[in-house]
Amino acid sequence: MSSFLAPAKINLSLIVRGRREDGFHEIETRMVPISICDRLDIERGTTGGGLTFTCDDPTVPRDDTNLVVRAARLFCDAAGAAPDLRIALYKVIPHGAGLGGGSSDAATTFLALNTLFGTALPLERLASLAAEIGSDVPFFIYQGAAVCRGRGELVVPEPFPHRLSLLLIKPPFGVPTPWAFKQWRDSQEIPGVSYAAQAFPWGELRNDLERPVFEKYIFLAMLKAWLLAQPETAGALMSGSGATVFAVLRSGSDGPALRTRVLSEFGPDLWCREAEIGILPVA
Ligand code: C5P
């Protein structure tokens, strides 16, 4: 049995350029992996030919709609191999969070099976299989910071040599990505809420999906404004289509104090985690 880590991501910037003929939106986004990971345990050759999939989170589908199962079947078809696999997924990354959890699990499945089957398919080939699963999946194939264009599947790795400390906050609800993109064009800014790009020596924080999402989920706009007013916060942004809002901290040692204040201010129902960019755990 081999273990593989599937990191979450955040979007440091996400620009929506417009709606395309195929219904997707043309975007340009800078994404970075962060130090919060799901884990996949994979064993080959013990099931007698079939694929068994388990997950410790009962809210995750276990059938053929699961992105890990879809990735495993797609890989085995492409490699001409029997899916004689036992896969167990241990979830840490919440879903409906804009953190790419399901996409990362799928990408990690491709990378893991490429190793376990000794197929040595090039990353470009894995990325094109990954694009069949979802727009964010190819990003995770390259296992590093990147700028992604098209519907998100055109990945240009771009190192992000900065160590930043984050505090991530997700309320108990999730935001459906298709809904967020659909609302984008006709959405309006809420007066008094700051959507402007925040400039830093390492780049900028900006997310064009805040406009449609904040309009319906006003709590997220409030959370961002509250984070920006805290002395530990250098910048704050929603990740992807939400519902996670993150703070970039002035110092890593600020994380515990700010986390305690978030939970006492907004209640213990929030998912609230410290994380890092630039330090990835090892499986
Ligand atoms: O590719 P993925 O399955 O992650 O996308 C989910 C949905 O989000 C798409 O079906 C589409 O409605 C929307 N989307 C979009 N533009 C993108 C990415 C996703 O409109 N660039």
Boltz pocket constraint, residues with backbone or C-beta under 6 A from the ligand:
constraints:
  - pocket:
      binder: B
      contacts: [[A, 23], [A, 24], [A, 25], [A, 26], [A, 27], [A, 133], [A, 134], [A, 135], [A, 136], [A, 150], [A, 151], [A, 152], [A, 177], [A, 178], [A, 179], [A, 181], [A, 182]]
      max_distance: 6.0
